[in-house]
């Protein structure tokens, strides 16, 4: 039996809330009251474009401009998540997990850290601590509502589709629903939004740490990641099967924090992560090794080129091999000028639109993937079913993004 935690005293909670507000305000004032030094830092950084480092970060967090590279990459990640959420989907043979140790989940979390710094870091600077916290609370509430909506939709669809088989899931419907509402019960394929919600709720701490001392903040985050890897019990409970969260937030926060640091680093170097030849070659070499180890040679009907017999790196704790894989890939992409140019190409507009409206597009993909799993289990994964579910799913995700984009443009035109 698990020990119950003592209730957190309200006075302590109020004190911590007050301390966070005071610290945020002090950090914001300290970094917005010195425009001349900020300009000097940016100027000095421009003289050393090939030297990556956090010491050259500007006083203002990031540009308020939206980065199309993030939207394009996030759109690609959403499509791969949809494909990978349907076991037996033939398209999963060409998604990211076949080419390295990491997959679309790592891409999503890294970009979440970057976009959070760009959006909410700027909100803290522009609107103050209360304004920034208000925006984060509203976004967390929206994430929570989408998570609950997806959970209820999943339960209803599965119940209607396979009523006799769903009985074990609903043996304790009231307890299960209550735990689902409090994120203590997180079903498979619905576990990425709870992770994002927790990470976003912790963003004010990440922001304060990175603004005060980026290296100290990253070291503390790395220490927490290492602790979670050494002690897997450091995780949140999952009532389903008596387990724990599939994405351990105590481990995955490190990737989120690195993403936020990447955003600050890019802001100091013209929205580009600074490029160094030695780092690029090192990253390319590691990605080559990861590809040889991870490629499904048998499924591709090719000779096995795996150099070592390595176990699949643990995803729950974000094992080191997975972390290094996504960081190497991110460095090559975010330090490359060709990605910036490619992100503006018209043919990639659908990916950019999906990435811009990622939450809604993700929800559509989850629902279509649910029907895909049920169809595959009921009728088999035949060619016609494969084509139908993939075409319908990708089309619906794109249409959802386009409808939301048109609505956004109309609202912008009215204003």
Secondary structure, DSSP 8 states (H G I E B T S, - for coil): ---------HHHHHHHHHHHHHHHHHHHHHHHS-HHHHHHHHHHHHTTTT---STT--SS---SS--HHHHHHHHHHHHHHHHHTSTT-GGGGGSGGGSSS--HHHHHHHHHHHHHIIIIIHHHHHHHHHHHHHHHHHHHHHHHHHHHHHHHHHHHHHHHH-TGGGGGGGTTHHHHHHHHHTTS---TT--HHHHHHHHHHTHHHHHHHHHH-HHHHHHHHHHHHHHHHH-TTSS-EETGGGEE-SS-HHHHHHHHHHHHHHHHHHHTTTTS----HHHHHHHHHHHHHHHHHH--TTTTT-----SS------TTTT-HHHHHHHHHHHHHHHT-HHHHHHHT-GGGHHHHHHHHTHHHHHHHHHHHHHHHHHHHHHH---HHHHHHHHHHHHHHHHHHHHHHHHHHHHHHHH-
